[in-house]
Amino acid sequence: MAKFKIETTDEIIPTQSGLALLGLLISKTKLSQRLDQLPTETGVAPEIPNSAIAKSYLGLLVQGKTEFDHIEAYRDDPFFKKCLEIET
């Protein structure tokens, strides 16, 4: 995870800036490992890892979006994926 320098400023901060901090906090936990080792009913690994879904939803919540339908706007957003370390 990239290091971020946090400074005070009078500038307008875009809503996506919280993603960087969220990604840093998530990387300090074992969230991905714990979610991705959960067994599925079929015994087959899902196409999209559980951790990617959880991180995506947390990323939406950080930006004030409460419905998962809003994820479409971030499907191809490299900043979103990089901050939250989402591979798919």
N, C-alpha and C positions, 0 to 999 in steps of 0.2 A: 504494500500500500504506500502511495506517495505521501510524503510529509507535507503538511500545510502550515504556513505561518499565519497566525491569527493576530490581527491588529485592529485597533479601533479606528473608525473612519466616519466621515460625514456623508460619504457617498451612498447612493441607493444600492442596496444589496439585492440581487435577483433571488427569486424563490428557490432556485436550485442550489444555492450555496449551502443549505442544510444537509444536502446529500453527502458532501465531503465529510462532515462531522459524523453523520450516521454511519457511513462506511468505515470510518476509523473506529467507532465504538463497536460495530459488529465484528471487525477484524480482531478485536481484543477478547472476543468470546469464542466459544466452540460451537456457535449456532449452526454453521454449515455442516460440520462433521456430525453433529447430533441429528439434524434433520435428514441428512442424506443416508444415514445408516438405518433409518426406520424401515421395517419390513413392509412390503406391499401385500395386498390380498392375493395378487397373482404370482408374487415371487419374482416378477420381472422389474428391472429398474425403469422408472418413468422416463419418458422422452425429455421432459423438463424437470430438473432436480427440484425437490421440495424446498431446498434452500434458496433457489432462484425465485421461486414464487413468494416465499416469505420476505426476502430482501426487497423484491419489487413492491410488495404491498406496504412495507415499512417506508420505502422511498416515497410512495404516494402520500402516505399519512404525514410525513415530514413536510410535504408541500401543501398540506391542507386539503388533499383530495381523499374522500372517504369511500369512493366506489372504485372497484377494481377495473371497471370499464375504461377508466381514464388511462390505463396502461398503454393503450394503443398509441398515444402521442409519444411514448418513450421507447417503443419497440426498437427503433433504429438509432436511438440517441447514444452516441459513444460516451458522453460525459456521465450519463446515468449509469451505464454499464460499468464504466471504469471506477467510479466512486464506490459502487456497491459490490464490485468484483463479481459481476455476473458474466458467465462464460457463454451462455446460449443466447 
